[in-house]
C-alpha cells in the first residue's frame, strides 16, 4: 500500500515537471544513459540505462507515453516498472512492444518518461509515532522513443540529409521532410556568412524542431531562390550531423520510398 501511494505521488508530480527537464538528465544525480531510444520492429524490444550518481537510494518509476496525445496509452511495457536504485549505481530498463497496429511505412514516435524520488522515513504524529514513508522530492526526465518498422527503403541519415527547401512567400522558408523518418533539427541557417537562424527553444513547441515523416513546415525567414541553407540534425546515437543545400523556387511534398 505504501509503495502504491508513493508511486502515485511520484506520477502526480511528474505530470507537471517531466516535459520541463532537459532530456537524459535530471538534477540530484539521476540521469538516463541515452538521449533517445530506437526500437526496430524486427527485435520488438529496447533498453536504456538508468543511473543514480547521488549518495542516497532512489525509487524509480518509468513508462512509455504517446508523444502527441499523452491522454492515450502506448503499446509498450517497461520492466521493471518500479524499482529501487542504490546510491552510485545503475540499472538497465527494458522496453517491450506489446503489439498493435502502428504505421508500417514510417517511424512512430513516443516518449519514455522516468521519474525518481528519494524515499525517507519520519515519525508521523497522526499515526501515534509510527514510521511511515513519504516522498519529499520527485524529479522526472523524458526522451524520445522511435518505433522503426521493417522495410523502410531509405536510411535515417538519408532522411536528415534529404530535407528540401523552397520559397513560401517573401518571409517564409518551407522545409519538406519527404522521408519516413522523424528529423530533429538542432540548427537551421539561411544565407551566406552568419545569415539568418531559426531560434529553437527546448521549452516551446514552435518553431517546429522535429519534422514528422512526409511533412512540411514553414519557418519565418526572409528567403529567395538560390540562397544557401545549412542545417544540423540529431542522429540515432544522439550525435549531430551537418548538411547544406540551396533554396529552390518551389518544393512539393511527394510520398515515395
MARTOR-942383 format. One line per field, with one value per residue: residue in three letters; x, y, z of N, C-alpha, C in turn. Coordinates in nm, 4 decimals, decimal comma. Layout:
aa = ALA_...
n.c1 = X_...
n.c2 = Y_...
n.c3 = Z_...
ca.c1 = X_...
ca.c2 = Y_...
ca.c3 = Z_...
c.c1 = X_...
c.c2 = Y_...
c.c3 = Z_...
! end
This chain:
aa = UNK_UNK_UNK_UNK_UNK_UNK_UNK_UNK_UNK_UNK_UNK_UNK_UNK_UNK_UNK_UNK_UNK_UNK_UNK_UNK_UNK_UNK_UNK_UNK_UNK_UNK_UNK_UNK_UNK_UNK_UNK_UNK_UNK_UNK_UNK_UNK_UNK_UNK_UNK_UNK_UNK_UNK_UNK_UNK_UNK_UNK_UNK_UNK_UNK_UNK_UNK_UNK_UNK_UNK_UNK_UNK_UNK_UNK_UNK_UNK_UNK_UNK_UNK_UNK_UNK_UNK_UNK_UNK_UNK_UNK_UNK_UNK_UNK_UNK_UNK_UNK_UNK_UNK_UNK_UNK_UNK_UNK_UNK_UNK_UNK_UNK_UNK_UNK_UNK_UNK_UNK_UNK_UNK_UNK_UNK_UNK_UNK_UNK_UNK_UNK_UNK_UNK_UNK_UNK_UNK_UNK_UNK_UNK_UNK_UNK_UNK_UNK_UNK_UNK_UNK_UNK_UNK_UNK_UNK_UNK_UNK_UNK_UNK_UNK_UNK_UNK_UNK_UNK_UNK_UNK_UNK_UNK_UNK_UNK_UNK_UNK_UNK_UNK_UNK_UNK_UNK_UNK_UNK_UNK_UNK_UNK_UNK_UNK_UNK_UNK_UNK_UNK_UNK_UNK_UNK_UNK_UNK_UNK_UNK_UNK_UNK_UNK_UNK_UNK_UNK_UNK_UNK_UNK_UNK_UNK_UNK_UNK_UNK_UNK_UNK_UNK_UNK_UNK_UNK_UNK_UNK_UNK_UNK_UNK_UNK_UNK_UNK_UNK_UNK_UNK_UNK_UNK_UNK_UNK_UNK_UNK_UNK_UNK_UNK_UNK_UNK_UNK_UNK_UNK_UNK_UNK_UNK_UNK_UNK_UNK_UNK_UNK_UNK_UNK_UNK_UNK_UNK_UNK_UNK_UNK_UNK_UNK_UNK_UNK_UNK_UNK_UNK_UNK_UNK_UNK_UNK_UNK_UNK_UNK_UNK_UNK_UNK_UNK_UNK_UNK_UNK_UNK_UNK_UNK_UNK_UNK_UNK_UNK_UNK_UNK_UNK_UNK_UNK_UNK_UNK_UNK_UNK
n.c1 = 0,0830_0,1941_0,3950_0,2373_0,1051_0,3249_0,4223_0,2048_0,2108_0,4541_0,4016_0,2047_0,3413_0,5274_0,3754_0,3564_0,6170_0,7826_0,8160_0,9606_1,2183_1,5551_1,6380_1,7491_1,8775_1,8626_1,8267_1,9996_2,1504_2,0337_1,9980_1,9582_2,1028_2,1040_1,9994_1,7922_1,5775_1,5814_1,3760_1,3516_1,1301_1,1906_1,3212_1,1631_1,2024_1,3679_1,6195_1,7399_1,9807_1,9633_2,0790_2,2116_2,3714_2,3850_2,4163_2,2212_1,9585_1,7236_1,3841_1,2611_1,0438_0,9063_0,7665_0,6122_0,4808_0,2382_0,3641_0,2356_-0,0327_-0,0884_-0,2909_-0,3704_-0,2849_0,0268_0,1644_0,3558_0,5563_0,7396_1,0095_1,1917_0,8862_0,8804_1,1368_1,4030_1,6905_2,0164_2,2585_2,5064_2,5005_2,3843_2,1238_1,9584_1,6790_1,4237_1,2351_0,9402_0,7620_0,4177_0,2490_0,0093_-0,1458_0,0632_0,1877_0,3236_0,4774_0,6379_0,8247_0,7146_0,6629_0,7250_0,7200_0,9574_0,9402_1,0942_1,0878_1,2160_1,2399_1,3380_1,2999_1,2016_1,1950_0,9950_0,8834_0,5335_0,2971_0,0242_-0,0203_0,0350_0,3085_0,4177_0,6403_0,6290_0,6280_0,7290_0,7261_0,9483_1,0669_1,0349_1,1755_1,1743_1,2476_1,2607_1,2769_1,2834_1,1247_1,1637_0,9811_1,0608_0,9604_1,0097_1,1443_1,1707_1,2969_1,4895_1,7634_1,8103_1,9926_1,9789_1,7275_1,7722_1,9614_1,8235_1,6380_1,4240_1,4106_1,2256_1,0819_0,8225_0,6461_0,7577_0,8595_0,8973_1,0263_0,9893_1,0194_1,0649_1,0146_1,0586_1,0619_1,0505_1,1192_1,1419_1,2755_1,4951_1,5805_1,8707_1,9829_1,9175_1,9997_2,0022_2,1385_2,4445_2,7560_2,6981_2,4230_2,0655_1,9089_1,7056_1,5512_1,5508_1,3915_1,3980_1,1768_0,9523_0,6977_0,6953_0,9123_0,8777_1,0689_1,1121_1,0567_0,7915_0,7493_0,7000_0,6120_0,5697_0,6974_0,6673_0,9012_0,9691_1,1475_1,3422_1,3685_1,5045_1,5191_1,8015_1,9541_2,1864_2,1503_2,2018_2,2019_2,1680_2,1224_1,9950_2,1248_2,0709_2,2194_2,2276_2,4138_2,5392_2,4858_2,5933_2,4669_2,4218_2,2579_2,0511_1,8100_1,5129_1,2928_1,0317_0,8985_0,7675_0,5750_0,6084_0,5183_0,7140_0,8952
n.c2 = -0,1210_0,1237_0,1543_0,1796_0,4225_0,5932_0,5732_0,6742_0,9367_1,0153_1,0144_1,2056_1,4422_1,4250_1,4566_1,7269_1,8186_1,6667_1,7314_1,9605_1,9127_1,8837_1,6567_1,3281_1,3985_1,4821_1,6813_1,6254_1,3983_1,1963_1,0268_0,9425_0,7064_0,7703_0,9789_0,9274_0,6585_0,3911_0,1620_-0,1338_-0,2999_-0,5647_-0,6592_-0,5870_-0,4985_-0,2783_-0,0930_0,0995_0,2712_0,3507_0,5799_0,6446_0,8891_0,9953_1,0132_0,8781_0,6301_0,5750_0,5754_0,4508_0,5031_0,4176_0,4726_0,4426_0,6868_0,8183_1,0438_1,2724_1,2832_1,2559_1,1624_0,9216_0,5694_0,3920_0,1288_-0,0230_-0,1831_-0,1316_-0,2797_-0,3379_-0,1855_-0,0315_0,0290_0,0051_0,2000_0,1821_0,3958_0,5561_0,3779_0,1842_0,0752_-0,1378_-0,0733_-0,2384_-0,2152_-0,3286_-0,4156_-0,4388_-0,5143_-0,4474_-0,2115_-0,0216_0,2363_0,1097_0,2237_0,4264_0,5879_0,5745_0,7864_0,8071_0,8815_0,8216_0,8144_0,8771_0,8768_0,9844_0,9400_1,0279_0,8243_0,8595_0,8180_0,9110_0,9936_0,9996_1,2047_1,1736_0,9074_0,8024_0,8094_0,6162_0,4983_0,6164_0,6074_0,8658_1,0992_1,3275_1,4737_1,4753_1,3945_1,4259_1,2976_1,2939_1,1262_1,0813_0,8035_0,6011_0,4087_0,1846_0,0557_-0,2467_-0,2719_-0,0128_0,1818_0,3736_0,5264_0,6460_0,8542_0,9428_1,0516_1,2741_1,4201_1,4670_1,6763_1,9240_2,2553_2,5488_2,8510_3,0088_3,2399_3,5822_3,6002_3,3488_3,0273_2,7177_2,3940_2,0655_1,7369_1,4622_1,1881_0,8672_0,9104_1,0667_1,3806_1,5522_1,8749_2,0587_2,2995_2,5657_2,7501_3,0232_3,1764_3,3557_3,3605_3,4534_3,4748_3,4112_3,2745_3,0133_3,0284_2,7892_2,6578_2,4680_2,4651_2,5379_2,4670_2,5677_2,7570_2,4618_2,1846_1,9118_1,7404_1,5582_1,2385_1,2608_1,5359_1,8980_2,2222_2,5687_2,8182_3,1322_3,3218_3,5433_3,4775_3,3757_3,2244_3,0128_3,0806_2,9854_2,7054_2,5844_2,3193_2,1349_1,8128_1,5600_1,2408_0,8774_0,8022_1,0210_1,1985_1,4791_1,5801_1,7596_1,9488_2,0849_2,2930_2,4329_2,6934_2,6427_2,7566_2,6557_2,3879_2,0600_1,8304_1,4899_1,1527_0,8798_0,5777
n.c3 = 0,0000_0,0835_-0,1105_-0,3413_-0,2842_-0,2830_-0,5496_-0,6888_-0,5972_-0,7031_-0,9832_-0,9951_-0,9370_-1,1439_-1,3746_-1,4048_-1,4292_-1,6011_-1,8733_-1,8617_-1,7919_-1,9005_-2,1692_-2,0867_-1,8535_-1,5114_-1,2174_-0,9032_-0,9370_-1,0847_-1,3876_-1,7376_-1,9638_-2,2326_-2,5091_-2,6699_-2,7756_-2,9968_-3,1391_-3,3185_-3,5393_-3,5968_-3,3700_-3,1493_-2,8919_-2,6574_-2,4731_-2,1913_-1,9976_-1,6553_-1,4230_-1,1012_-0,9527_-0,7079_-0,3437_-0,2108_-0,1928_-0,4619_-0,5662_-0,8571_-1,1270_-1,4391_-1,7657_-2,0920_-2,3040_-2,5415_-2,7882_-2,8897_-2,7943_-2,4800_-2,3253_-2,4089_-2,4354_-2,4702_-2,6742_-2,5165_-2,2686_-1,9699_-1,8044_-1,5083_-1,3942_-1,1618_-0,9316_-0,6899_-0,6804_-0,5965_-0,4205_-0,6246_-0,8439_-1,1279_-1,3541_-1,5913_-1,7853_-1,9571_-2,2559_-2,3925_-2,6806_-2,7017_-2,8991_-3,1639_-3,3912_-3,5725_-3,7895_-4,0949_-4,2865_-4,1996_-3,9330_-3,5908_-3,3110_-2,9634_-2,6074_-2,3627_-2,0229_-1,7175_-1,3684_-1,0605_-0,7054_-0,3783_-0,1220_0,2191_0,5752_0,8499_1,1740_1,2242_1,3554_1,3420_1,3337_1,5758_1,6236_1,4608_1,2073_0,8842_0,5240_0,2993_0,0244_-0,0498_-0,2642_-0,6145_-0,9262_-1,2737_-1,6023_-1,9607_-2,2740_-2,6315_-2,7897_-3,0624_-3,2846_-3,5253_-3,8212_-4,0173_-4,3505_-4,4520_-4,7085_-4,7252_-4,5451_-4,2044_-4,2018_-4,4646_-4,4553_-4,2870_-4,4378_-4,6711_-4,6646_-4,8091_-4,9451_-4,9954_-5,1403_-4,9754_-5,0043_-4,9354_-4,6790_-4,5721_-4,5295_-4,6656_-4,5436_-4,6324_-4,5327_-4,6878_-4,6175_-4,4441_-4,1811_-3,8565_-3,8353_-3,6417_-3,5817_-3,4959_-3,5570_-3,7924_-4,0668_-4,2920_-4,5783_-4,6700_-4,4834_-4,1478_-4,1777_-4,1513_-3,8694_-3,7341_-3,4240_-3,2041_-2,9171_-2,6157_-2,4522_-2,5927_-2,8336_-3,0879_-3,3039_-3,5089_-3,4211_-3,4576_-3,7459_-3,8630_-4,0385_-4,3944_-4,4176_-4,3937_-4,3010_-4,2321_-4,1924_-4,0424_-4,2231_-4,4208_-4,7491_-5,0695_-5,3956_-5,4477_-5,2281_-4,9745_-4,7564_-4,4363_-4,2126_-3,9052_-3,7744_-3,5498_-3,4912_-3,4691_-3,2465_-3,0888_-3,1704_-3,3669_-3,6969_-3,9848_-4,2603_-4,5938_-4,8402_-5,1055_-5,1482_-5,3238_-5,5889_-5,5753_-5,3836_-5,3512_-5,1704_-5,1978_-5,1585_-5,1464_-5,1499
ca.c1 = 0,0000_0,2822_0,4590_0,1372_0,0853_0,4446_0,4297_0,1010_0,2607_0,5601_0,3453_0,1308_0,4401_0,5918_0,2870_0,3783_0,7556_0,8673_0,8465_1,0440_1,3530_1,6327_1,6437_1,8551_1,9436_1,7790_1,9043_2,0049_2,2298_1,9537_2,0150_1,9454_2,2254_2,0833_1,9128_1,6802_1,5705_1,5320_1,3333_1,3229_1,0213_1,2458_1,3602_1,0456_1,2364_1,4777_1,6679_1,8042_2,0458_1,9223_2,1953_2,1973_2,5020_2,3721_2,4582_2,1039_1,8814_1,6125_1,2750_1,2475_0,9278_0,9169_0,6616_0,6148_0,3595_0,2321_0,4363_0,1488_-0,1532_-0,0495_-0,4086_-0,3878_-0,1851_0,1248_0,1701_0,4858_0,5705_0,8756_1,0400_1,0809_0,8210_0,9180_1,2445_1,4914_1,8242_2,1066_2,3491_2,6227_2,4819_2,2984_2,0430_1,9035_1,5355_1,3888_1,1062_0,8872_0,6459_0,3077_0,1693_-0,0899_-0,1324_0,1400_0,2148_0,4314_0,5520_0,7068_0,8504_0,6228_0,7405_0,6654_0,8031_0,9958_0,9453_1,1444_1,0719_1,2852_1,2073_1,4209_1,2111_1,2544_1,1055_0,9864_0,7694_0,4120_0,2199_-0,1152_-0,0293_0,0864_0,4533_0,4626_0,7225_0,5611_0,7060_0,6790_0,8022_0,9734_1,1036_1,0292_1,2427_1,1417_1,3159_1,1926_1,3461_1,2010_1,1365_1,1227_0,9483_1,1004_0,9154_1,0983_1,1091_1,1936_1,3975_1,5941_1,8243_1,7811_2,0811_1,9217_1,6169_1,8264_2,0310_1,7367_1,5398_1,4111_1,3852_1,1665_1,0243_0,6794_0,6231_0,8830_0,9082_0,8729_1,1025_0,9225_1,1090_0,9912_1,0742_0,9972_1,1196_0,9698_1,1818_1,1305_1,4029_1,5047_1,6782_1,9402_2,0004_1,8758_2,0542_1,9847_2,2173_2,5895_2,8096_2,6122_2,2887_1,9514_1,8953_1,5838_1,5789_1,4805_1,3988_1,3523_1,0522_0,8434_0,6653_0,7194_0,9097_0,8856_1,2062_1,1110_0,9698_0,7411_0,7611_0,6115_0,5501_0,6401_0,6773_0,7111_0,9758_0,9664_1,2782_1,3419_1,4436_1,4880_1,5809_1,9465_2,0234_2,2441_2,0865_2,2835_2,1248_2,2242_2,0180_2,0400_2,1171_2,0171_2,3001_2,2289_2,5168_2,4937_2,5411_2,5739_2,4359_2,3995_2,1841_2,0085_1,6668_1,4542_1,1775_0,9176_0,9171_0,6392_0,5869_0,5621_0,5488_0,7611_1,0076
ca.c2 = 0,0000_0,2400_0,1702_0,2317_0,5635_0,6659_0,5820_0,7678_1,0705_1,0447_1,0482_1,3309_1,5495_1,4127_1,5065_1,8705_1,8598_1,5844_1,7969_2,0770_1,8712_1,8529_1,5141_1,2399_1,4465_1,5452_1,7231_1,5312_1,2813_1,0971_1,0509_0,8320_0,6873_0,7954_1,0922_0,8737_0,5136_0,3459_0,0224_-0,1887_-0,3981_-0,6999_-0,7008_-0,5662_-0,4542_-0,1848_-0,0788_0,2256_0,2676_0,4499_0,5985_0,7199_0,9407_1,0583_0,9346_0,8205_0,5424_0,6391_0,4944_0,4847_0,4525_0,4551_0,4272_0,4995_0,7612_0,8734_1,1708_1,3859_1,2839_1,1792_1,1090_0,7859_0,4734_0,3484_-0,0187_-0,0668_-0,2063_-0,1118_-0,3727_-0,3321_-0,0544_0,0402_-0,0404_0,0841_0,2126_0,2142_0,5083_0,5373_0,2551_0,1984_-0,0419_-0,1380_-0,0956_-0,2930_-0,1730_-0,4370_-0,3830_-0,5276_-0,5478_-0,3485_-0,1558_0,1004_0,2540_0,0266_0,2975_0,5388_0,5803_0,6296_0,8438_0,8034_0,9442_0,7410_0,9014_0,8158_0,9653_0,9354_1,0016_0,9825_0,7908_0,8826_0,7772_1,0119_0,9673_1,0711_1,2247_1,1324_0,7620_0,7620_0,7971_0,5117_0,5446_0,5995_0,6547_0,9847_1,1345_1,4707_1,5367_1,3909_1,4515_1,3496_1,3272_1,2293_1,1206_1,0263_0,6637_0,5852_0,2726_0,1825_-0,0680_-0,3058_-0,2478_0,1241_0,1684_0,4737_0,5256_0,7625_0,9626_0,9976_1,1375_1,4008_1,4940_1,4886_1,7838_2,0135_2,3927_2,6291_2,9811_3,0065_3,3802_3,6556_3,5894_3,2132_2,9170_2,5880_2,2794_1,9414_1,6092_1,3604_1,0605_0,8005_0,9283_1,1930_1,4517_1,6517_1,9785_2,1290_2,4361_2,5919_2,8801_3,0573_3,2913_3,3463_3,4081_3,4198_3,4571_3,4149_3,1472_2,9845_3,0167_2,6785_2,6538_2,3384_2,4782_2,5819_2,3749_2,6324_2,6887_2,3163_2,1338_1,7776_1,7287_1,4224_1,1816_1,3083_1,6587_2,0229_2,3285_2,6990_2,8967_3,2759_3,3693_3,6144_3,3886_3,3836_3,1069_3,0103_3,1061_2,8682_2,6572_2,4945_2,2660_2,0258_1,7226_1,4643_1,1045_0,7750_0,7912_1,1489_1,2836_1,5876_1,5789_1,8882_1,9386_2,2130_2,2856_2,5595_2,7206_2,6357_2,8436_2,5846_2,2477_1,9918_1,7051_1,3664_1,0364_0,7629_0,5144
ca.c3 = 0,0000_0,0895_-0,2411_-0,4336_-0,2553_-0,3244_-0,6947_-0,7324_-0,5686_-0,7997_-1,1130_-0,9826_-0,9539_-1,2748_-1,4799_-1,4191_-1,4479_-1,6856_-2,0005_-1,8385_-1,7580_-2,0202_-2,1979_-2,0401_-1,7319_-1,4099_-1,1024_-0,7932_-0,9696_-1,1576_-1,5308_-1,8320_-2,0391_-2,3755_-2,5390_-2,7483_-2,7873_-3,1265_-3,1355_-3,4505_-3,5407_-3,6002_-3,2352_-3,0654_-2,7575_-2,6462_-2,3361_-2,1572_-1,8674_-1,5565_-1,3356_-0,9778_-0,9135_-0,5764_-0,2272_-0,1457_-0,2819_-0,5331_-0,6181_-0,9988_-1,1992_-1,5798_-1,8564_-2,2268_-2,3352_-2,6762_-2,7968_-2,9198_-2,7113_-2,3628_-2,2579_-2,4585_-2,3896_-2,5696_-2,6744_-2,4665_-2,1253_-1,9190_-1,6964_-1,4121_-1,3976_-1,0394_-0,8622_-0,6050_-0,7374_-0,4863_-0,4476_-0,7118_-0,9203_-1,2452_-1,3873_-1,7267_-1,8014_-2,0890_-2,3109_-2,4747_-2,7626_-2,6644_-3,0163_-3,2043_-3,5251_-3,5910_-3,9337_-4,1485_-4,3891_-4,1373_-3,7898_-3,4915_-3,2018_-2,8308_-2,5046_-2,2470_-1,9063_-1,5947_-1,2540_-0,9417_-0,5775_-0,2669_-0,0101_0,3532_0,6843_0,9556_1,2627_1,1879_1,4778_1,3223_1,3450_1,7058_1,6224_1,3710_1,0958_0,7557_0,4099_0,2319_-0,0945_-0,0393_-0,3903_-0,7336_-1,0413_-1,3936_-1,7277_-2,0730_-2,4022_-2,7394_-2,8294_-3,2020_-3,3301_-3,6658_-3,8869_-4,1161_-4,4896_-4,4978_-4,8144_-4,7093_-4,4132_-4,1215_-4,2454_-4,5878_-4,4147_-4,2376_-4,5445_-4,7859_-4,6489_-4,9240_-4,9023_-5,1023_-5,1060_-4,9491_-4,9735_-4,9136_-4,5417_-4,5247_-4,5876_-4,6494_-4,5311_-4,6563_-4,4955_-4,7734_-4,5769_-4,3411_-4,0506_-3,7846_-3,8425_-3,5345_-3,6147_-3,3886_-3,6053_-3,9307_-4,1023_-4,4335_-4,6223_-4,6600_-4,3572_-4,0343_-4,2301_-4,0599_-3,7995_-3,6591_-3,2808_-3,1414_-2,7713_-2,5636_-2,3765_-2,6793_-2,9425_-3,2165_-3,4324_-3,5015_-3,4204_-3,5143_-3,8631_-3,8763_-4,1727_-4,5003_-4,3677_-4,4219_-4,2025_-4,2829_-4,0944_-4,0705_-4,2666_-4,5497_-4,8389_-5,2139_-5,4586_-5,4614_-5,1018_-4,9100_-4,6342_-4,3544_-4,1010_-3,8258_-3,7270_-3,4484_-3,5433_-3,3797_-3,1251_-3,0201_-3,2286_-3,4547_-3,8323_-4,0509_-4,4024_-4,6612_-4,9647_-5,1623_-5,1527_-5,4570_-5,6079_-5,5190_-5,3494_-5,3351_-5,0953_-5,2627_-5,0756_-5,2178_-5,0802
c.c1 = 0,0862_0,3473_0,3616_0,1146_0,2038_0,4501_0,3216_0,1459_0,3674_0,4997_0,2619_0,2247_0,4979_0,5060_0,3051_0,5207_0,8305_0,9060_0,9399_1,1886_1,4296_1,6429_1,7675_1,9247_1,8414_1,8664_1,9037_2,0772_2,1564_1,9627_1,9868_2,0717_2,2119_1,9947_1,7932_1,6895_1,5138_1,5016_1,2951_1,2169_1,0745_1,2821_1,2461_1,0788_1,3539_1,5202_1,7308_1,8636_1,9941_2,0333_2,1606_2,3365_2,4994_2,4165_2,3397_2,0294_1,7643_1,5084_1,2478_1,1191_0,9328_0,7965_0,6824_0,4794_0,3566_0,2994_0,3413_0,0267_-0,1298_-0,1687_-0,4344_-0,2790_-0,0931_0,1401_0,3058_0,4780_0,7163_0,8967_1,1788_1,0164_0,8551_1,0300_1,3269_1,6309_1,9184_2,1993_2,4672_2,6151_2,3957_2,2252_1,9895_1,7537_1,5081_1,2497_1,0611_0,7655_0,5364_0,2220_0,0652_-0,0571_-0,0579_0,1722_0,3354_0,5177_0,6318_0,7340_0,7293_0,7061_0,6589_0,7600_0,8293_1,0166_0,9955_1,1378_1,1424_1,2364_1,2988_1,3307_1,2795_1,1508_1,1096_0,8679_0,6511_0,3236_0,0763_-0,1316_0,0318_0,2350_0,5048_0,5420_0,6495_0,6475_0,6439_0,7682_0,8295_0,9976_1,0918_1,0930_1,2116_1,2259_1,2511_1,2807_1,2520_1,2303_1,0813_1,0988_0,9688_1,0576_1,0190_1,0533_1,1234_1,3140_1,5075_1,6476_1,7863_1,8691_2,0323_1,8026_1,6652_1,8855_1,9391_1,6295_1,5423_1,3649_1,3327_1,1087_0,8736_0,6382_0,7541_0,9411_0,8911_0,9556_1,0270_1,0267_1,0252_1,0757_1,0024_1,0594_1,0302_1,0235_1,1448_1,2675_1,4023_1,6170_1,7409_1,9629_1,9561_1,9152_2,0418_2,0693_2,3657_2,6364_2,7239_2,4680_2,1794_1,9340_1,7582_1,6221_1,4911_1,4980_1,3382_1,2154_0,9331_0,8239_0,6968_0,8265_0,9383_1,0298_1,2147_1,0087_0,9224_0,7616_0,6587_0,5372_0,6285_0,6101_0,7361_0,7750_0,9803_1,1077_1,2636_1,4303_1,4144_1,5571_1,7320_2,0223_2,0737_2,1670_2,1840_2,1981_2,2004_2,1092_2,0787_2,0192_2,0692_2,0910_2,3029_2,3375_2,4568_2,5636_2,5005_2,5568_2,4196_2,3272_2,1483_1,8568_1,6209_1,3343_1,0531_0,9581_0,7801_0,6611_0,5276_0,6049_0,5874_0,8792_1,0950
c.c2 = 0,1256_0,2648_0,2273_0,3801_0,6460_0,6819_0,6730_0,9110_1,1109_1,0907_1,1748_1,4491_1,5460_1,4673_1,6550_1,9037_1,7839_1,6537_1,9154_2,0410_1,8387_1,7040_1,4492_1,2899_1,5040_1,5807_1,6146_1,4033_1,1719_1,1270_0,9237_0,8260_0,7078_0,9178_1,0513_0,7223_0,4795_0,1971_-0,0219_-0,2975_-0,5410_-0,7510_-0,6909_-0,5324_-0,3564_-0,1751_0,0579_0,2120_0,3820_0,4592_0,6852_0,7627_1,0023_0,9630_0,8754_0,7303_0,6186_0,5351_0,5417_0,4238_0,5048_0,4046_0,4938_0,5631_0,7975_1,0108_1,2882_1,3940_1,1954_1,1338_0,9652_0,6957_0,4346_0,1971_-0,0729_-0,0894_-0,1887_-0,2076_-0,3440_-0,1936_0,0325_-0,0385_0,0586_0,0817_0,2642_0,3304_0,4671_0,4043_0,2837_0,0676_-0,0263_-0,1620_-0,1399_-0,2450_-0,2813_-0,3878_-0,4850_-0,5699_-0,4415_-0,2931_-0,0222_0,1140_0,1720_0,1008_0,4139_0,5098_0,6296_0,6790_0,8431_0,8743_0,8443_0,8358_0,8223_0,9188_0,9033_1,0093_0,9435_0,9517_0,8178_0,8397_0,8821_0,9786_1,0560_1,0822_1,1762_0,9825_0,7136_0,7393_0,6881_0,5720_0,5158_0,6579_0,7803_1,0139_1,2839_1,5395_1,4349_1,4648_1,3646_1,3910_1,2459_1,2332_1,0595_0,8780_0,6506_0,4376_0,2691_0,0510_-0,1198_-0,2641_-0,1051_0,1242_0,2740_0,4671_0,6514_0,8801_1,0249_1,0870_1,2732_1,4844_1,5332_1,5944_1,8761_2,1510_2,4736_2,7592_2,9651_3,1478_3,4480_3,6403_3,4491_3,1116_2,7877_2,4773_2,1530_1,8229_1,5006_1,2240_0,9973_0,8185_1,0629_1,2593_1,5630_1,7489_2,0352_2,2752_2,4444_2,7351_2,9016_3,1801_3,2699_3,4018_3,3619_3,3982_3,4762_3,2768_3,1357_2,9645_2,9069_2,6870_2,5233_2,3473_2,5205_2,4828_2,4350_2,7382_2,5386_2,2698_1,9939_1,7708_1,5846_1,3696_1,2419_1,4355_1,7808_2,1222_2,4570_2,7792_3,0429_3,3266_3,4401_3,5365_3,4219_3,2627_3,1219_3,0350_2,9739_2,8354_2,5631_2,4474_2,1534_1,9443_1,6180_1,3221_1,0069_0,7666_0,9201_1,2415_1,3849_1,5758_1,7073_1,8680_2,0787_2,1893_2,4244_2,5709_2,7160_2,7306_2,7823_2,4422_2,1875_1,8597_1,5909_1,2502_0,9208_0,7064_0,4434
c.c3 = 0,0000_-0,0454_-0,3427_-0,4114_-0,3012_-0,4750_-0,7508_-0,7101_-0,6678_-0,9314_-1,1084_-1,0012_-1,0944_-1,3865_-1,5039_-1,4633_-1,5556_-1,8150_-1,9835_-1,8117_-1,8850_-2,0426_-2,1377_-1,9147_-1,6378_-1,2907_-0,9949_-0,8258_-1,0419_-1,3061_-1,6096_-1,9169_-2,1879_-2,3918_-2,6246_-2,7502_-2,9248_-3,1166_-3,2759_-3,4418_-3,5366_-3,4618_-3,1342_-2,9195_-2,7639_-2,5007_-2,3171_-2,0172_-1,7802_-1,4527_-1,2149_-0,9316_-0,7731_-0,4653_-0,1519_-0,2431_-0,3430_-0,5703_-0,7605_-1,0542_-1,3417_-1,6570_-1,9917_-2,2543_-2,4828_-2,6794_-2,8105_-2,8280_-2,5899_-2,2785_-2,3016_-2,4018_-2,5041_-2,5610_-2,6300_-2,3161_-2,0873_-1,8026_-1,6401_-1,4142_-1,2775_-0,9720_-0,7807_-0,6662_-0,6286_-0,5221_-0,5359_-0,7881_-1,0426_-1,2705_-1,5291_-1,7210_-1,9436_-2,1282_-2,4090_-2,5516_-2,7367_-2,7830_-3,0452_-3,3411_-3,5213_-3,7403_-3,9778_-4,2499_-4,3323_-3,9899_-3,7109_-3,3744_-3,0735_-2,7340_-2,3928_-2,1302_-1,7860_-1,4830_-1,1345_-0,8191_-0,4719_-0,1493_0,1227_0,4555_0,7934_1,0453_1,2269_1,3115_1,4646_1,3353_1,4751_1,7078_1,5316_1,2558_0,9658_0,6456_0,3527_0,1130_-0,0909_-0,1726_-0,5022_-0,8502_-1,1622_-1,5119_-1,8388_-2,1968_-2,5056_-2,7582_-2,9707_-3,2308_-3,4807_-3,7307_-3,9859_-4,2564_-4,5370_-4,5923_-4,8079_-4,5665_-4,3360_-4,1625_-4,3756_-4,5577_-4,3671_-4,3503_-4,6588_-4,7685_-4,7704_-4,8765_-5,0203_-5,0491_-5,0892_-4,9089_-4,9384_-4,7738_-4,4853_-4,6033_-4,5605_-4,6475_-4,5420_-4,6115_-4,5737_-4,7446_-4,4714_-4,1994_-3,9887_-3,7842_-3,7380_-3,5655_-3,4887_-3,4273_-3,7502_-3,9640_-4,2521_-4,4659_-4,6041_-4,5259_-4,2405_-4,0776_-4,1263_-3,9977_-3,7347_-3,5134_-3,2211_-2,9907_-2,7224_-2,4990_-2,4613_-2,7932_-3,0794_-3,2017_-3,4193_-3,5140_-3,4795_-3,6269_-3,8754_-4,0189_-4,2682_-4,4576_-4,4153_-4,3104_-4,2596_-4,1705_-4,1387_-4,0969_-4,4012_-4,6462_-4,9845_-5,2757_-5,4704_-5,3321_-5,0414_-4,7823_-4,5641_-4,2369_-4,0313_-3,7699_-3,6344_-3,4997_-3,4361_-3,2470_-3,0449_-3,0685_-3,3241_-3,5894_-3,9031_-4,2016_-4,4612_-4,7922_-5,0125_-5,1600_-5,2974_-5,4657_-5,5455_-5,4872_-5,3219_-5,2655_-5,1764_-5,1767_-5,1633_-5,1408_-5,1820
! end
